[in-house]
């Protein structure tokens, strides 16, 4: 267990010192502010509500559809194919730590990164709401928290798919391009075969909206939660199987 903790801390430190991670954090914090200021400036012209109580959830939908998936593609490519290509993975395996714990530490670092981005987005949008006088009541905050937790679960399931998918590549660039193509195909697939959406984690990027809907039954939420959890376990297992056979 100590070796896993040491490996996780090492991966988090490496992630934190990457310029890409810093850029993602800064942009994640700036986009809601810029959008809120733009809406506020356009309010007298278009009659729009600058920042409403639903602003955190509205921004969440945009982030889970585009921004966080992009973060997943880039980070998974850096953690796996890039380290294999640069031979830095061999350094990690020289330490007294198993391959499984190295794989688990890298995956956990990616999931924690997703949580940090969501936390930054939630904090910034709530601050925007406070300054705009649209902070909402306690029940609104509870609903927002529930939506962000659901989004974290859905994005973690999506991350497991692309951790597995990244194992097929030997360079970060090809892994990122391949991930973008796969994600785009997964998003388009339900238009041609509706049944695909039930089993594709890419179809649950707006899953948090179901948790806010009063008409969605608890049984449906439980079934989709189990489906996402089982898909997450499956893809993480397949990813580890490939990682275990890969040469450092």
C-alpha positions in Angstrom: 0.0 0.0 0.0 2.9 2.4 0.8 4.4 1.8 -2.6 1.0 2.7 -4.3 0.8 5.9 -2.2 4.4 6.8 -3.1 3.6 6.1 -6.8 0.4 8.1 -6.7 2.2 11.1 -5.1 4.9 10.9 -7.7 2.4 10.8 -10.5 0.5 13.8 -9.1 3.7 15.8 -8.7 4.6 15.0 -12.3 1.1 15.9 -13.4 1.2 19.2 -11.5 4.5 20.2 -13.0 3.4 19.7 -16.5 2.7 22.9 -18.4 -0.4 21.3 -20.0 -2.0 20.7 -16.6 -1.3 24.3 -15.5 -2.8 25.5 -18.8 -5.9 23.3 -18.3 -6.4 24.7 -14.8 -6.0 28.3 -15.8 -8.3 28.0 -18.8 -10.9 26.1 -16.8 -11.0 29.0 -14.3 -11.0 31.7 -17.0 -13.7 30.4 -19.3 -16.6 30.8 -16.8 -15.4 34.3 -15.8 -15.1 35.5 -19.4 -18.5 34.0 -20.3 -20.1 35.6 -17.3 -18.6 39.0 -18.1 -19.6 38.7 -21.7 -23.2 37.9 -20.8 -23.3 40.7 -18.4 -22.1 43.1 -21.1 -24.7 41.9 -23.6 -27.5 41.9 -21.1 -28.7 45.5 -21.9 -28.6 44.7 -25.6 -30.1 41.3 -25.8 -32.1 41.2 -22.6 -30.3 38.1 -21.4 -29.8 37.0 -17.8 -26.1 37.3 -17.2 -25.6 34.6 -14.6 -28.5 32.6 -13.3 -28.7 30.0 -10.6 -28.3 27.3 -13.2 -25.0 28.8 -14.4 -22.8 26.1 -12.7 -24.8 23.3 -14.3 -24.9 25.0 -17.7 -21.1 25.4 -17.6 -20.8 21.8 -16.4 -22.6 20.5 -19.5 -20.1 22.3 -21.8 -17.1 21.1 -19.8 -18.2 17.4 -19.7 -18.9 17.4 -23.5 -15.7 19.0 -24.7 -13.2 20.3 -22.2 -12.8 17.5 -19.7 -12.7 14.8 -22.4 -9.9 16.7 -24.1 -8.1 16.8 -20.7 -8.6 13.0 -20.5 -7.1 12.4 -24.0 -4.0 14.6 -23.4 -3.3 13.3 -19.9 -3.8 9.6 -20.7 -1.5 10.0 -23.7 1.1 11.7 -21.4 0.8 9.1 -18.7 1.1 6.0 -20.9 2.3 6.2 -24.5 4.5 9.2 -23.9 6.3 7.6 -21.0 6.8 4.4 -22.9 8.2 6.3 -25.9 10.5 8.4 -23.7 11.6 5.4 -21.6 10.7 7.1 -18.4 8.3 4.3 -17.6 11.3 2.0 -17.0 12.5 4.3 -14.2 9.1 3.8 -12.4 9.4 0.0 -12.7 12.9 0.0 -11.3 11.4 1.0 -7.9 10.0 -1.6 -5.5 6.5 -1.3 -6.9 4.5 -3.8 -9.0 3.2 -3.0 -12.5 -0.4 -3.1 -11.2 0.4 -0.4 -8.7 2.1 1.7 -11.3 -0.9 1.4 -13.6 -3.3 2.1 -10.7 -1.3 5.2 -9.6 -1.3 6.6 -13.1 -5.1 6.0 -13.5 -5.8 7.4 -10.0 -3.8 10.5 -10.9 -5.9 11.1 -14.0 -9.1 10.6 -12.0 -7.9 13.1 -9.4 -7.1 15.5 -12.1 -10.7 15.3 -13.4 -11.9 16.0 -9.8 -9.6 19.0 -9.6 -10.9 20.5 -12.9 -14.5 20.0 -11.7 -13.7 21.5 -8.3 -12.2 24.6 -10.0 -15.2 24.9 -12.4 -17.7 24.6 -9.5 -15.9 27.1 -7.3 -15.5 29.7 -10.1 -19.1 29.4 -11.3 -20.4 29.7 -7.7 -18.3 32.8 -7.1 -19.6 34.3 -10.4 -23.1 33.6 -9.1 -22.4 35.3 -5.8 -21.1 38.4 -7.5 -24.1 38.4 -9.9 -26.5 38.0 -7.0 -27.7 34.6 -8.2 -26.1 32.3 -5.7 -29.4 30.4 -5.1 -30.7 28.6 -2.0 -29.4 25.7 -0.1 -31.4 23.2 -2.2 -29.9 24.8 -5.4 -26.4 24.2 -4.0 -27.3 20.6 -3.1 -28.6 20.0 -6.6 -25.4 21.5 -8.1 -23.2 19.3 -5.8 -25.2 16.3 -6.9 -24.7 17.2 -10.6 -21.0 17.6 -10.2 -20.6 14.3 -8.4 -22.6 12.5 -11.1 -20.4 14.3 -13.7 -17.2 13.1 -11.9 -18.5 9.5 -12.0 -19.3 9.7 -15.7 -16.0 11.4 -16.6 -14.1 8.7 -14.6 -15.9 6.0 -16.6 -15.0 7.8 -19.8 -11.3 8.1 -18.6 -11.2 4.3 -18.1 -12.0 3.8 -21.8 -9.3 6.1 -23.0 -6.7 4.7 -20.5 -7.4 1.4 -22.2 -7.4 2.9 -25.7 -4.1 4.7 -25.1 -2.3 1.4 -24.7 -2.6 0.8 -28.4 -0.3 3.7 -29.3 3.4 4.3 -29.0 3.4 8.1 -29.1 1.4 10.8 -27.3 0.5 12.6 -30.5 -1.0 9.6 -32.2 -2.9 8.7 -29.0 -4.5 12.1 -28.7 -5.5 12.2 -32.4 -6.9 8.6 -32.2 -8.8 9.4 -29.0 -10.4 12.5 -30.6 -11.4 10.4 -33.6 -12.8 7.6 -31.4 -14.7 10.1 -29.2 -16.2 11.8 -32.2 -17.3 8.5 -33.7 -18.8 7.4 -30.3 -20.8 10.7 -30.2 -22.1 10.2 -33.8 -22.8 6.4 -33.5 -26.2 6.8 -31.7 -27.5 8.7 -34.7 -27.0 5.6 -36.8 -27.6 2.9 -34.2 -29.6 4.1 -31.2 -28.8 1.0 -29.1 -25.1 1.9 -29.0 -25.8 4.9 -26.7 -26.9 2.5 -23.9 -23.5 0.9 -23.7 -21.2 3.8 -24.7 -19.7 5.8 -21.8 -19.4 8.7 -24.3 -23.2 8.9 -24.3 -23.2 9.8 -20.6 -21.4 13.1 -20.7 -24.7 14.8 -19.8 -25.6 12.2 -17.3 -25.7 14.7 -14.5 -28.9 16.2 -16.0 -30.8 12.9 -15.2 -29.9 13.4 -11.5 -31.5 16.8 -11.6 -34.7 15.7 -13.3 -37.7 15.1 -11.0 -39.2 12.7 -13.6 -36.3 10.2 -13.7 -36.9 7.2 -11.5 -34.4 6.0 -8.9 -34.3 2.6 -10.5 -33.1 4.1 -13.9 -30.4 6.0 -12.1 -29.3 2.8 -10.3 -29.2 0.8 -13.5 -27.2 3.4 -15.4 -24.8 3.7 -12.4 -24.2 0.0 -12.4 -23.7 0.1 -16.2 -21.1 2.8 -15.9 -19.4 1.1 -13.0 -19.2 -2.2 -14.8 -17.9 -0.5 -17.9 -15.3 1.2 -15.9 -14.1 -2.0 -14.3 -14.0 -3.8 -17.6 -12.0 -1.2 -19.5 -9.6 -0.7 -16.5 -9.0 -4.5 -16.4 -8.4 -4.6 -20.2 -6.1 -1.7 -20.0 -4.1 -3.3 -17.2 -3.9 -6.5 -19.2 -2.3 -4.6 -22.1 -0.1 -2.5 -19.8 1.2 -5.6 -18.1 2.3 -7.2 -21.4 3.9 -4.0 -22.7 7.6 -3.6 -22.7 8.9 -0.6 -20.7 
